[in-house]
Amino acid sequence: MPTYEYICDNCKFEFEEFQSIGSEPLKICPKCGKDTIRRVISGGIGLIFKGSGFYITDYKQKGNGGDNPKKEKEKVEKSQEQKK
């Protein structure tokens, strides 16, 4: 559900209201009580990711393009030697 911005033309009170898309726009100002508010078109804020970020912790590869294939092969060979 989006947050809509409103402004009262009478008292210039600005406020936000969390409403469903299908809801009718508000008509009465909560501050002065007059029927003079209108919905304001805003740019919105898009998505906000809080915290350390999912990309860094979940998807980012180590180094400049992942591990070196030669090093990967060496790791596999070492693990196979340890199993023997």
C-alpha positions in Angstrom: 0.0 0.0 0.0 1.4 3.4 -1.0 1.8 6.5 1.2 0.0 9.5 -0.3 0.9 13.1 0.5 -1.8 15.7 1.1 -1.8 19.5 1.5 -4.6 21.7 2.8 -5.2 24.8 0.7 -6.8 26.6 3.7 -4.2 26.1 6.5 -1.3 24.8 4.4 -1.0 21.7 6.6 1.0 18.9 4.9 0.7 15.3 5.9 1.0 11.7 4.6 -1.6 9.0 4.7 -1.0 5.3 4.2 -3.9 4.1 2.0 -4.6 1.3 -0.4 -4.6 2.1 -4.1 -8.3 1.7 -4.5 -9.2 4.1 -1.6 -10.9 7.4 -2.3 -8.7 10.4 -1.6 -9.2 12.2 1.7 -11.4 15.3 1.7 -11.3 16.8 5.1 -8.2 18.4 6.7 -7.4 16.8 10.1 -6.0 20.1 11.4 -8.6 22.8 10.4 -11.5 20.5 9.5 -12.3 22.2 6.2 -13.0 20.4 2.9 -9.9 22.0 1.2 -7.2 19.2 1.0 -5.8 17.8 -2.1 -3.5 14.9 -2.9 -0.1 16.0 -4.0 1.9 14.1 -6.6 5.3 13.2 -5.3 8.3 11.5 -6.7 8.3 8.7 -4.1 11.3 7.2 -2.5 11.7 3.9 -4.2 13.2 1.0 -2.3 15.3 1.5 0.8 17.6 -1.2 2.0 18.6 -0.9 5.6 21.5 -2.7 7.2 24.8 -3.9 5.8 23.2 -4.7 2.5 22.3 -8.0 0.9 24.6 -7.7 -2.1 27.7 -7.5 -0.1 26.9 -10.4 2.2 25.1 -12.7 -0.2 26.0 -12.2 -3.9 29.3 -10.4 -4.2 32.2 -12.5 -5.5 35.5 -12.5 -3.8 38.3 -10.8 -5.8 37.9 -9.3 -9.3 35.9 -12.1 -10.9 35.7 -14.9 -8.5 38.5 -17.3 -7.7 41.3 -18.0 -10.1 40.6 -21.4 -11.9 44.2 -22.5 -11.2 43.8 -21.9 -7.5 40.4 -23.7 -7.6 42.1 -26.8 -9.1 44.8 -26.7 -6.5 42.2 -26.6 -3.7 40.4 -29.6 -5.2 43.7 -31.6 -5.5 44.6 -30.8 -1.9 41.3 -31.9 -0.6 41.5 -35.1 -2.6 45.0 -35.8 -1.2 43.7 -35.3 2.3 41.0 -37.8 1.8 43.5 -40.5 0.8 
